[in-house]
Amino acid sequence: MKEPRSVSPGKKIGILPNLIFMSRWLQLPLYLGLILAQCVYVYHFWVELSDLIGAALGNPSSLEHILDAVAIEGALRPDKLNEQTIMLVVLALIDVVMISNLLIMVIVGGYETFVSRMNLESHPDQPEWLSHVNASVLKVKLATAIIGISSIHLLKTFINANLYDVKTLLAQTGIHITFLLSAMAIAYCDRLMAHPPEPQEPH
């Protein structure tokens, strides 16, 4: 295994290498933009939740908003809140939460990995996964999160399976399986890189 190069403490970094290294801060606006996207998701979550509560309390305007949000072409619109509509709205809320979790992993893990250390070792709220995060671990966690999001969308489709044709159902199932296989391949490659097979001794 190749040993990392050691740099003497007194050696200064050249101007060009220092400029290239400092260019990592160009990613900062990207992570700030993702934080703004997170704010939009929080706002969307509370709008959907307030409409759901309003519809449960008999507010006709909230019910219309809920039905518009979960409406599927060809489906009959119920005149009141029913179990299926509630389930679809709750799945949409869970979908928002999982995408928000994905954003947090990208923002925190990406900043820690590619921009600068956050020095959260002594912080009581430091995420457990952040203590050993690197590019490989981040890829596996992102792939796992995408599988979770895909599962929610697939479940929403299966709830109204009678409104979709077989081709659409098979396509969504195939896409979900592709995500699953991709995550397994990423995790397997990461394991091989972390624990390469030992060379066999000649007999």
FIMI-907539 format. One record per residue: residue in three letters; chain; z, y, x of N, C-alpha, C, O in turn. Coordinates in Angstrom, 1 decimal. Example, Ala and Ser with C-alpha at 12.3 -4.5 7.8 and 13.67 -1.06 7.14 Angstrom:
   rest   kette     n_c3     n_c2     n_c1    ca_c3    ca_c2    ca_c1     c_c3     c_c2     c_c1     o_c3     o_c2     o_c1
    ALA       A      7.8     -5.7     13.2      7.8     -4.5     12.3      7.8     -3.3     13.2      8.5     -3.3     14.2
    SER       A      7.1     -2.2     12.8      7.1     -1.1     13.7      7.9      0.0     12.9      8.0      1.1     13.4
***
This chain:
   rest   kette     n_c3     n_c2     n_c1    ca_c3    ca_c2    ca_c1     c_c3     c_c2     c_c1     o_c3     o_c2     o_c1
    MET       A      0.0     -1.2      0.9      0.0      0.0      0.0      0.0      1.2      0.9      0.7      1.3      1.9
    LYS       A     -0.8      2.2      0.5     -1.0      3.4      1.4      0.2      4.3      1.2      0.6      4.6      0.1
    GLU       A      0.8      4.7      2.3      2.0      5.5      2.3      1.6      7.0      2.1      0.5      7.4      2.6
    PRO       A      2.3      7.8      1.3      2.0      9.2      1.0      2.1     10.0      2.3      3.0      9.7      3.1
    ARG       A      1.2     10.9      2.5      1.2     11.7      3.7      2.4     12.7      3.6      2.7     13.3      2.6
    SER       A      3.1     12.8      4.7      4.2     13.7      4.8      3.8     15.0      5.4      3.0     15.1      6.4
    VAL       A      4.3     16.1      4.9      4.0     17.4      5.4      5.3     18.0      6.0      6.3     18.0      5.5
    SER       A      5.1     18.5      7.3      6.2     19.1      7.9      6.7     20.3      7.2      5.9     21.1      6.7
    PRO       A      8.1     20.5      7.1      8.6     21.7      6.3      8.1     23.0      6.8      8.0     23.9      6.0
    GLY       A      7.9     23.2      8.1      7.5     24.5      8.6      6.0     24.8      8.5      5.6     25.9      8.8
    LYS       A      5.2     23.8      8.1      3.7     24.0      8.1      3.4     24.8      6.8      3.8     24.4      5.7
    LYS       A      2.6     25.8      6.9      2.1     26.6      5.8      0.8     26.1      5.2      0.0     25.5      6.0
    ILE       A      0.7     26.2      3.9     -0.5     25.8      3.3     -1.6     26.8      3.4     -1.3     28.0      3.3
    GLY       A     -2.8     26.4      3.7     -3.9     27.3      3.9     -4.2     28.1      2.6     -3.8     27.8      1.5
    ILE       A     -5.0     29.2      2.8     -5.3     30.1      1.7     -6.1     29.3      0.6     -5.8     29.4     -0.6
    LEU       A     -7.2     28.6      1.0     -8.0     27.9      0.1     -7.2     26.7     -0.6     -7.3     26.6     -1.8
    PRO       A     -6.5     25.9      0.1     -5.7     24.9     -0.6     -4.7     25.4     -1.5     -4.5     24.9     -2.6
    ASN       A     -4.1     26.6     -1.1     -3.1     27.2     -2.0     -3.7     27.7     -3.2     -3.2     27.6     -4.3
    LEU       A     -5.0     28.3     -3.1     -5.7     28.8     -4.3     -6.0     27.7     -5.2     -5.9     27.8     -6.4
    ILE       A     -6.5     26.6     -4.6     -6.9     25.4     -5.5     -5.6     24.9     -6.2     -5.7     24.5     -7.4
    PHE       A     -4.5     24.8     -5.5     -3.3     24.3     -6.1     -2.8     25.2     -7.2     -2.3     24.8     -8.2
    MET       A     -2.9     26.5     -6.9     -2.4     27.5     -7.9     -3.3     27.5     -9.2     -2.9     28.0    -10.2
    SER       A     -4.5     27.0     -9.1     -5.4     27.0    -10.2     -4.9     26.1    -11.4     -5.4     26.2    -12.5
    ARG       A     -3.9     25.3    -11.1     -3.3     24.5    -12.2     -2.7     25.3    -13.2     -2.5     24.9    -14.4
    TRP       A     -2.3     26.6    -12.9     -1.7     27.5    -13.9     -2.7     27.9    -14.9     -2.3     28.5    -15.9
    LEU       A     -4.0     27.7    -14.7     -5.0     28.0    -15.7     -4.8     27.1    -16.9     -5.3     27.5    -18.0
    GLN       A     -4.1     26.0    -16.8     -3.8     25.2    -18.0     -2.8     25.7    -18.9     -2.6     25.3    -20.0
    LEU       A     -2.0     26.7    -18.4     -0.9     27.2    -19.2     -1.4     27.8    -20.5     -0.7     27.5    -21.5
    PRO       A     -2.4     28.6    -20.6     -2.9     29.1    -21.9     -3.3     28.0    -22.9     -3.1     28.1    -24.1
    LEU       A     -3.7     26.8    -22.3     -4.1     25.7    -23.2     -2.8     25.1    -23.8     -2.9     24.8    -25.0
    TYR       A     -1.8     25.0    -23.1     -0.5     24.4    -23.7      0.1     25.5    -24.6      0.7     25.1    -25.6
    LEU       A      0.0     26.7    -24.3      0.5     27.8    -25.3     -0.3     27.7    -26.6      0.2     27.9    -27.7
    GLY       A     -1.6     27.4    -26.5     -2.5     27.3    -27.7     -2.0     26.1    -28.5     -2.1     26.1    -29.7
    LEU       A     -1.7     25.0    -27.8     -1.2     23.8    -28.5      0.1     24.1    -29.2      0.4     23.5    -30.3
    ILE       A      1.0     25.0    -28.7      2.2     25.4    -29.3      1.9     26.1    -30.6      2.6     25.9    -31.6
    LEU       A      0.9     27.0    -30.6      0.5     27.7    -31.8     -0.1     26.7    -32.8      0.2     26.9    -34.0
    ALA       A     -0.8     25.7    -32.4     -1.3     24.7    -33.3     -0.1     23.9    -33.9     -0.2     23.5    -35.1
    GLN       A      0.9     23.7    -33.1      2.1     23.1    -33.7      2.7     23.9    -34.8      3.2     23.4    -35.8
    CYS       A      2.7     25.2    -34.6      3.3     26.2    -35.6      2.5     26.1    -36.9      3.0     26.1    -38.0
    VAL       A      1.1     25.9    -36.8      0.3     25.8    -37.9      0.6     24.5    -38.7      0.7     24.5    -39.9
    TYR       A      0.9     23.4    -37.9      1.2     22.1    -38.6      2.6     22.2    -39.3      2.8     21.7    -40.3
    VAL       A      3.5     22.9    -38.7      4.8     23.1    -39.3      4.7     23.9    -40.6      5.3     23.5    -41.6
    TYR       A      3.9     24.9    -40.6      3.6     25.7    -41.8      2.9     24.8    -42.9      3.3     24.8    -44.1
    HIS       A      1.9     24.1    -42.5      1.2     23.2    -43.4      2.2     22.1    -44.0      2.1     21.8    -45.2
    PHE       A      3.1     21.6    -43.2      4.1     20.6    -43.7      4.9     21.2    -44.8      5.1     20.5    -45.8
    TRP       A      5.4     22.4    -44.6      6.4     23.0    -45.6      5.6     23.4    -46.8      6.2     23.4    -47.9
    VAL       A      4.4     23.8    -46.7      3.6     24.1    -47.9      3.4     22.8    -48.7      3.6     22.9    -50.0
    GLU       A      3.0     21.7    -48.1      2.8     20.5    -48.8      4.1     20.0    -49.4      4.1     19.5    -50.5
    LEU       A      5.2     20.1    -48.6      6.5     19.6    -49.1      7.0     20.5    -50.3      7.5     19.9    -51.3
    SER       A      6.8     21.8    -50.2      7.2     22.6    -51.4      6.4     22.4    -52.6      6.9     22.4    -53.7
    ASP       A      5.1     22.1    -52.4      4.2     21.7    -53.6      4.7     20.4    -54.2      4.7     20.2    -55.4
    LEU       A      5.1     19.4    -53.4      5.5     18.2    -53.9      6.8     18.3    -54.7      7.0     17.7    -55.7
    ILE       A      7.8     19.1    -54.1      9.0     19.3    -54.8      8.7     20.1    -56.2      9.3     19.8    -57.2
    GLY       A      7.9     21.1    -56.1      7.5     21.9    -57.3      6.9     21.0    -58.3      7.2     21.1    -59.5
    ALA       A      6.0     20.1    -57.9      5.3     19.2    -58.9      6.3     18.2    -59.5      6.3     17.9    -60.7
    ALA       A      7.3     17.8    -58.7      8.4     16.9    -59.2      9.2     17.6    -60.2      9.8     17.0    -61.1
    LEU       A      9.4     18.9    -60.1     10.2     19.7    -61.0      9.4     20.2    -62.2      9.9     20.9    -63.1
    GLY       A      8.1     19.8    -62.3      7.3     20.2    -63.4      6.5     21.4    -63.3      5.9     21.9    -64.3
    ASN       A      6.3     21.9    -62.1      5.5     23.2    -61.9      4.0     22.8    -62.0      3.5     22.0    -61.1
    PRO       A      3.2     23.3    -63.0      1.8     22.8    -63.1      1.0     23.3    -61.9      0.0     22.6    -61.5
    SER       A      1.3     24.5    -61.4      0.5     25.0    -60.2      0.7     24.2    -59.0     -0.3     23.9    -58.3
    SER       A      1.9     23.7    -58.8      2.2     22.9    -57.6      1.5     21.5    -57.8      1.0     20.9    -56.8
    LEU       A      1.5     21.0    -59.0      0.8     19.7    -59.3     -0.7     19.8    -59.0     -1.3     18.9    -58.5
    GLU       A     -1.3     21.0    -59.4     -2.7     21.1    -59.1     -3.0     21.2    -57.6     -4.0     20.6    -57.2
    HIS       A     -2.1     21.8    -56.9     -2.3     21.9    -55.4     -2.2     20.5    -54.8     -3.0     20.1    -53.9
    ILE       A     -1.2     19.7    -55.3     -1.0     18.3    -54.8     -2.2     17.5    -55.1     -2.7     16.7    -54.3
    LEU       A     -2.7     17.6    -56.4     -3.9     16.7    -56.8     -5.1     17.1    -56.0     -5.9     16.3    -55.7
    ASP       A     -5.3     18.4    -55.7     -6.4     18.9    -54.9     -6.3     18.3    -53.5     -7.4     18.0    -52.9
    ALA       A     -5.1     18.2    -53.0     -4.9     17.8    -51.6     -5.2     16.3    -51.4     -5.8     15.9    -50.4
    VAL       A     -4.9     15.5    -52.5     -5.1     14.0    -52.3     -6.3     13.5    -53.2     -6.4     12.3    -53.3
    ALA       A     -7.0     14.5    -53.7     -8.1     14.0    -54.6     -9.2     13.2    -53.9     -9.5     13.6    -52.7
    ILE       A     -9.7     12.2    -54.5    -10.7     11.4    -54.0    -11.9     11.4    -55.0    -11.6     11.2    -56.2
    GLU       A    -13.1     11.5    -54.5    -14.2     11.6    -55.4    -14.4     10.3    -56.2    -14.3      9.2    -55.6
    GLY       A    -14.4     10.4    -57.5    -14.6      9.3    -58.4    -13.3      8.9    -59.0    -13.2      8.0    -59.9
    ALA       A    -12.1      9.4    -58.5    -10.8      9.0    -59.0    -10.4      9.9    -60.2    -10.8     11.1    -60.2
    LEU       A     -9.7      9.3    -61.2     -9.3     10.1    -62.3     -8.0     10.9    -61.9     -7.1     10.4    -61.2
    ARG       A     -8.0     12.1    -62.3     -6.9     13.0    -62.0     -5.8     12.8    -63.0     -6.0     13.0    -64.2
    PRO       A     -4.6     12.4    -62.5     -3.5     12.2    -63.5     -3.0     13.5    -64.0     -3.1     14.6    -63.4
    ASP       A     -2.4     13.5    -65.2     -1.8     14.7    -65.8     -0.4     15.0    -65.4      0.2     16.0    -65.8
    LYS       A      0.2     14.1    -64.6      1.6     14.3    -64.1      1.7     13.6    -62.8      0.8     12.8    -62.4
    LEU       A      2.8     13.8    -62.1      3.1     13.2    -60.8      3.4     11.8    -61.0      4.3     11.4    -61.7
    ASN       A      2.6     10.9    -60.3      2.9      9.5    -60.4      3.2      8.9    -59.1      3.2      9.6    -58.0
    GLU       A      3.6      7.6    -59.0      4.0      7.0    -57.8      2.9      7.0    -56.7      3.2      7.2    -55.5
    GLN       A      1.7      6.7    -57.1      0.6      6.7    -56.2      0.4      8.1    -55.5      0.1      8.2    -54.3
    THR       A      0.4      9.1    -56.4      0.2     10.5    -55.8      1.3     10.8    -54.9      1.1     11.4    -53.8
    ILE       A      2.6     10.5    -55.2      3.7     10.8    -54.3      3.5     10.0    -53.0      3.8     10.6    -51.9
    MET       A      3.1      8.8    -53.1      2.9      8.0    -51.9      1.8      8.6    -51.0      2.0      8.7    -49.7
    LEU       A      0.7      9.1    -51.6     -0.3      9.7    -50.8      0.2     11.0    -50.1     -0.2     11.3    -49.0
    VAL       A      0.9     11.8    -50.8      1.4     13.0    -50.3      2.4     12.7    -49.1      2.4     13.4    -48.1
    VAL       A      3.3     11.8    -49.3      4.3     11.4    -48.3      3.6     10.9    -47.1      4.0     11.2    -45.9
    LEU       A      2.5     10.1    -47.3      1.8      9.6    -46.1      1.1     10.7    -45.4      1.0     10.7    -44.1
    ALA       A      0.6     11.7    -46.1      0.1     12.9    -45.5      1.1     13.7    -44.7      0.8     14.2    -43.6
    LEU       A      2.3     13.8    -45.2      3.4     14.4    -44.5      3.8     13.6    -43.2      4.0     14.2    -42.1
    ILE       A      3.8     12.3    -43.3      4.1     11.5    -42.1      2.9     11.7    -41.1      3.2     11.7    -39.9
    ASP       A      1.7     11.8    -41.6      0.6     12.0    -40.7      0.8     13.3    -39.9      0.5     13.3    -38.7
    VAL       A      1.2     14.4    -40.6      1.5     15.6    -39.9      2.5     15.5    -38.9      2.4     16.0    -37.8
    VAL       A      3.6     14.8    -39.2      4.7     14.6    -38.2      4.2     13.8    -37.0      4.6     14.2    -35.9
    MET       A      3.4     12.8    -37.2      2.9     12.0    -36.1      2.0     12.8    -35.2      2.0     12.7    -34.0
    ILE       A      1.2     13.6    -35.8      0.3     14.5    -35.0      1.1     15.5    -34.2      0.8     15.8    -33.1
    SER       A      2.2     16.0    -34.9      3.1     16.9    -34.2      3.8     16.2    -33.0      3.9     16.8    -31.9
    ASN       A      4.2     15.0    -33.2      4.7     14.2    -32.1      3.7     14.1    -30.9      4.1     14.2    -29.7
    LEU       A      2.5     13.8    -31.3      1.4     13.7    -30.3      1.2     15.1    -29.5      1.1     15.1    -28.3
    LEU       A      1.3     16.2    -30.3      1.2     17.5    -29.6      2.4     17.7    -28.7      2.2     18.2    -27.6
    ILE       A      3.6     17.3    -29.1      4.7     17.5    -28.2      4.6     16.7    -26.9      4.9     17.2    -25.8
    MET       A      4.1     15.4    -27.0      3.9     14.6    -25.8      2.8     15.2    -24.9      3.0     15.2    -23.7
    VAL       A      1.8     15.8    -25.5      0.7     16.4    -24.7      1.3     17.7    -24.0      1.0     17.9    -22.8
    ILE       A      2.0     18.5    -24.8      2.5     19.8    -24.3      3.5     19.6    -23.2      3.4     20.1    -22.1
    VAL       A      4.6     18.8    -23.5      5.7     18.6    -22.6      5.2     17.7    -21.4      5.4     18.1    -20.2
    GLY       A      4.7     16.6    -21.7      4.3     15.6    -20.7      3.2     16.1    -19.8      3.2     16.0    -18.6
    GLY       A      2.2     16.8    -20.4      1.1     17.4    -19.7      1.5     18.5    -18.7      1.1     18.5    -17.6
    TYR       A      2.4     19.4    -19.3      2.9     20.5    -18.4      3.7     19.9    -17.3      3.5     20.4    -16.1
    GLU       A      4.5     18.9    -17.5      5.4     18.3    -16.5      4.5     17.6    -15.5      4.9     17.6    -14.3
    THR       A      3.5     17.0    -15.9      2.6     16.2    -15.0      1.6     17.0    -14.2      1.5     16.7    -13.0
    PHE       A      1.0     18.0    -14.8     -0.1     18.6    -14.2      0.1     20.1    -13.8     -0.7     20.6    -13.1
    VAL       A      1.2     20.7    -14.3      1.4     22.1    -14.0      2.6     22.3    -13.2      2.5     22.7    -12.0
    SER       A      3.8     22.1    -13.7      5.0     22.4    -12.9      6.2     21.6    -13.5      6.2     21.3    -14.7
    ARG       A      7.1     21.3    -12.6      8.3     20.6    -13.1      9.2     21.5    -14.0      9.3     22.7    -13.8
    MET       A      9.8     20.9    -15.0     10.6     21.7    -16.0     12.1     21.6    -15.6     12.9     22.3    -16.2
    ASN       A     12.4     20.7    -14.7     13.8     20.5    -14.2     14.8     20.3    -15.4     15.7     21.0    -15.6
    LEU       A     14.5     19.3    -16.2     15.3     19.0    -17.4     16.3     17.8    -17.2     16.8     17.3    -18.1
    GLU       A     16.4     17.4    -15.9     17.2     16.2    -15.6     18.6     16.3    -16.1     19.2     15.4    -16.6
    SER       A     19.2     17.6    -16.1     20.6     17.8    -16.5     20.7     18.2    -18.0     21.8     18.5    -18.5
    HIS       A     19.6     18.4    -18.6     19.6     18.9    -20.0     19.9     17.7    -21.0     19.3     16.6    -20.9
    PRO       A     20.9     17.9    -21.9     21.3     16.8    -22.8     20.2     16.4    -23.7     20.3     15.3    -24.3
    ASP       A     19.2     17.2    -24.0     18.2     16.9    -25.0     16.9     16.4    -24.3     15.8     16.4    -24.9
    GLN       A     16.9     16.1    -23.0     15.7     15.7    -22.3     15.2     14.4    -23.0     16.0     13.4    -23.1
    PRO       A     13.9     14.3    -23.4     13.4     13.1    -23.9     13.5     11.9    -22.9     13.3     12.1    -21.7
    GLU       A     13.8     10.7    -23.4     14.0      9.6    -22.6     12.7      9.3    -21.8     12.8      8.9    -20.6
    TRP       A     11.5      9.4    -22.5     10.3      9.1    -21.8      9.9     10.1    -20.8      9.1      9.7    -19.9
    LEU       A     10.4     11.3    -20.8     10.0     12.3    -19.8     10.6     12.0    -18.4     10.0     12.5    -17.5
    SER       A     11.6     11.2    -18.3     12.2     11.0    -17.0     11.3     10.1    -16.1     11.5     10.2    -14.9
    HIS       A     10.4      9.4    -16.7      9.5      8.6    -15.9      8.0      8.8    -16.3      7.2      7.9    -16.1
    VAL       A      7.7     10.0    -16.7      6.4     10.3    -17.2      5.4     10.6    -16.0      5.8     11.2    -15.0
    ASN       A      4.2     10.1    -16.1      3.2     10.4    -15.2      1.8     10.2    -15.9      1.9     10.0    -17.1
    ALA       A      0.7     10.4    -15.3     -0.5     10.4    -16.0     -0.8      9.1    -16.7     -1.3      9.1    -17.8
    SER       A     -0.5      8.0    -16.0     -0.7      6.7    -16.7      0.2      6.5    -17.9     -0.3      6.0    -18.9
    VAL       A      1.5      6.8    -17.7      2.4      6.6    -18.9      2.0      7.5    -20.0      2.1      7.1    -21.2
    LEU       A      1.6      8.7    -19.7      1.1      9.7    -20.7     -0.1      9.1    -21.5     -0.1      9.3    -22.7
    LYS       A     -1.0      8.5    -20.8     -2.2      8.0    -21.4     -1.8      6.8    -22.4     -2.3      6.8    -23.5
    VAL       A     -0.9      6.0    -22.0     -0.5      4.9    -22.9      0.2      5.4    -24.1      0.0      4.9    -25.2
    LYS       A      1.1      6.4    -23.9      1.9      6.9    -25.1      0.9      7.6    -26.0      1.1      7.6    -27.2
    LEU       A     -0.1      8.4    -25.5     -1.0      9.0    -26.4     -1.9      8.0    -27.1     -2.1      8.2    -28.3
    ALA       A     -2.3      6.9    -26.5     -3.0      5.9    -27.2     -2.2      5.3    -28.3     -2.7      5.0    -29.3
    THR       A     -0.9      5.0    -28.0      0.0      4.5    -29.0      0.1      5.4    -30.2      0.1      5.0    -31.4
    ALA       A      0.3      6.7    -29.9      0.4      7.7    -31.0     -0.9      7.7    -31.8     -0.8      7.8    -33.1
    ILE       A     -2.0      7.6    -31.2     -3.3      7.7    -31.9     -3.4      6.4    -32.8     -3.9      6.5    -34.0
    ILE       A     -2.9      5.3    -32.4     -2.9      4.1    -33.2     -2.1      4.3    -34.5     -2.4      3.9    -35.6
    GLY       A     -0.9      4.9    -34.3      0.0      5.2    -35.4     -0.7      6.1    -36.4     -0.6      5.9    -37.6
    ILE       A     -1.4      7.2    -35.9     -2.1      8.1    -36.8     -3.2      7.4    -37.6     -3.4      7.6    -38.8
    SER       A     -3.9      6.5    -36.8     -5.0      5.8    -37.4     -4.5      4.8    -38.5     -5.1      4.6    -39.5
    SER       A     -3.3      4.2    -38.3     -2.7      3.3    -39.2     -2.4      4.1    -40.5     -2.6      3.5    -41.6
    ILE       A     -1.9      5.3    -40.4     -1.6      6.1    -41.6     -2.9      6.3    -42.4     -2.9      6.2    -43.7
    HIS       A     -3.9      6.7    -41.8     -5.2      7.0    -42.5     -5.7      5.7    -43.1     -6.3      5.7    -44.2
    LEU       A     -5.6      4.6    -42.4     -6.1      3.3    -42.9     -5.3      2.9    -44.2     -5.8      2.4    -45.1
    LEU       A     -4.0      3.1    -44.1     -3.1      2.8    -45.3     -3.5      3.7    -46.5     -3.5      3.2    -47.6
    LYS       A     -3.8      4.9    -46.2     -4.2      5.8    -47.3     -5.5      5.3    -48.0     -5.7      5.5    -49.2
    THR       A     -6.4      4.8    -47.1     -7.6      4.3    -47.7     -7.4      3.0    -48.5     -8.0      2.9    -49.6
    PHE       A     -6.5      2.1    -48.0     -6.3      0.9    -48.7     -5.6      1.1    -50.0     -5.7      0.3    -50.9
    ILE       A     -4.8      2.2    -50.1     -4.1      2.4    -51.4     -5.1      2.7    -52.5     -4.9      2.3    -53.7
    ASN       A     -6.2      3.3    -52.1     -7.3      3.5    -53.1     -8.6      2.7    -52.7     -9.7      3.2    -52.8
    ALA       A     -8.3      1.5    -52.3     -9.4      0.6    -51.9    -10.5      0.4    -52.9    -11.7      0.3    -52.6
    ASN       A    -10.1      0.5    -54.2    -11.1      0.3    -55.3    -12.1      1.4    -55.4    -13.1      1.3    -56.0
    LEU       A    -11.8      2.6    -54.8    -12.7      3.7    -54.8    -13.6      3.8    -53.7    -14.5      4.7    -53.6
    TYR       A    -13.5      2.9    -52.7    -14.4      2.9    -51.5    -15.3      1.7    -51.5    -14.9      0.6    -52.1
    ASP       A    -16.4      1.8    -50.9    -17.3      0.6    -50.8    -16.8     -0.2    -49.6    -16.1      0.2    -48.8
    VAL       A    -17.3     -1.4    -49.6    -16.9     -2.4    -48.5    -17.3     -1.9    -47.1    -16.6     -2.1    -46.2
    LYS       A    -18.5     -1.2    -47.0    -18.9     -0.7    -45.7    -17.9      0.3    -45.2    -17.6      0.3    -44.0
    THR       A    -17.4      1.2    -46.0    -16.4      2.2    -45.6    -15.1      1.6    -45.1    -14.6      1.9    -44.1
    LEU       A    -14.7      0.6    -45.9    -13.4     -0.1    -45.5    -13.6     -0.9    -44.2    -12.7     -0.8    -43.4
    LEU       A    -14.7     -1.5    -44.0    -14.9     -2.3    -42.8    -15.0     -1.3    -41.6    -14.6     -1.6    -40.5
    ALA       A    -15.7     -0.2    -41.8    -15.9      0.8    -40.7    -14.5      1.3    -40.3    -14.3      1.4    -39.1
    GLN       A    -13.7      1.7    -41.2    -12.4      2.3    -40.9    -11.5      1.2    -40.2    -10.8      1.5    -39.3
    THR       A    -11.6      0.0    -40.7    -10.8     -1.1    -40.1    -11.3     -1.4    -38.7    -10.5     -1.6    -37.8
    GLY       A    -12.6     -1.4    -38.5    -13.2     -1.6    -37.1    -12.8     -0.5    -36.2    -12.5     -0.7    -35.0
    ILE       A    -12.8      0.8    -36.7    -12.3      1.9    -35.8    -10.9      1.7    -35.4    -10.5      2.0    -34.2
    HIS       A    -10.0      1.3    -36.4     -8.6      1.1    -36.0     -8.5      0.0    -35.0     -7.6      0.1    -34.1
    ILE       A     -9.2     -1.1    -35.2     -9.1     -2.2    -34.2     -9.6     -1.7    -32.8     -9.0     -2.1    -31.8
    THR       A    -10.6     -0.9    -32.8    -11.1     -0.3    -31.5    -10.0      0.5    -30.8     -9.8      0.3    -29.6
    PHE       A     -9.3      1.3    -31.6     -8.2      2.1    -31.0     -7.2      1.1    -30.5     -6.6      1.4    -29.4
    LEU       A     -6.9      0.1    -31.2     -5.8     -0.9    -30.8     -6.2     -1.6    -29.5     -5.4     -1.7    -28.6
    LEU       A     -7.5     -2.0    -29.4     -7.9     -2.7    -28.2     -8.0     -1.8    -27.0     -7.7     -2.2    -25.9
    SER       A     -8.4     -0.5    -27.3     -8.4      0.5    -26.2     -7.0      0.7    -25.6     -6.9      0.8    -24.4
    ALA       A     -6.0      0.8    -26.5     -4.7      1.0    -26.1     -4.2     -0.2    -25.2     -3.5      0.0    -24.2
    MET       A     -4.5     -1.4    -25.7     -4.1     -2.6    -25.0     -4.8     -2.6    -23.6     -4.2     -3.0    -22.6
    ALA       A     -6.1     -2.2    -23.5     -6.8     -2.2    -22.2     -6.2     -1.1    -21.3     -6.0     -1.4    -20.1
    ILE       A     -5.8      0.1    -21.8     -5.2      1.1    -21.0     -3.9      0.6    -20.5     -3.6      0.8    -19.3
    ALA       A     -3.0      0.0    -21.4     -1.7     -0.5    -20.9     -1.9     -1.6    -19.9     -1.1     -1.7    -18.9
    TYR       A     -2.9     -2.5    -20.0     -3.1     -3.6    -19.1     -3.6     -3.0    -17.7     -3.1     -3.5    -16.7
    CYS       A     -4.5     -2.1    -17.7     -4.9     -1.5    -16.5     -3.8     -0.7    -15.8     -3.7     -0.8    -14.6
    ASP       A     -2.9     -0.1    -16.6     -1.8      0.6    -16.0     -0.8     -0.4    -15.4     -0.3     -0.1    -14.3
    ARG       A     -0.6     -1.5    -16.0      0.2     -2.6    -15.4     -0.3     -3.1    -14.1      0.4     -3.4    -13.2
    LEU       A     -1.7     -3.3    -14.1     -2.3     -3.8    -12.9     -2.1     -2.8    -11.7     -1.9     -3.2    -10.6
    MET       A     -2.3     -1.5    -12.1     -2.1     -0.5    -11.0     -0.7     -0.4    -10.5     -0.5     -0.2     -9.3
    ALA       A      0.3     -0.6    -11.4      1.7     -0.5    -11.0      2.1     -1.7    -10.3      3.0     -1.6     -9.4
    HIS       A      1.6     -2.9    -10.7      2.0     -4.2    -10.0      0.8     -4.9     -9.7      0.4     -5.9    -10.4
    PRO       A      0.1     -4.5     -8.6     -1.1     -5.3     -8.2     -0.8     -6.7     -7.8      0.3     -7.0     -7.2
    PRO       A     -1.7     -7.6     -8.0     -1.4     -9.0     -7.7     -1.3     -9.2     -6.2     -2.0     -8.6     -5.4
    GLU       A     -0.3    -10.0     -5.8     -0.1    -10.2     -4.4     -1.2    -11.2     -3.8     -1.5    -12.1     -4.4
    PRO       A     -1.7    -10.8     -2.6     -2.7    -11.7     -2.0     -2.2    -13.1     -1.7     -1.0    -13.2     -1.2
    GLN       A     -3.0    -14.1     -2.0     -2.5    -15.5     -1.7     -2.7    -15.8     -0.3     -3.7    -15.4      0.4
    GLU       A     -1.8    -16.5      0.3     -1.8    -16.9      1.7     -2.8    -18.1      1.8     -2.9    -19.0      1.0
    PRO       A     -3.6    -18.0      2.9     -4.6    -19.1      3.1     -3.8    -20.4      3.4     -2.8    -20.4      4.1
    HIS       A     -4.4    -21.5      2.9     -3.7    -22.8      3.1     -4.1    -23.3      4.5     -3.7    -24.4      4.9
***
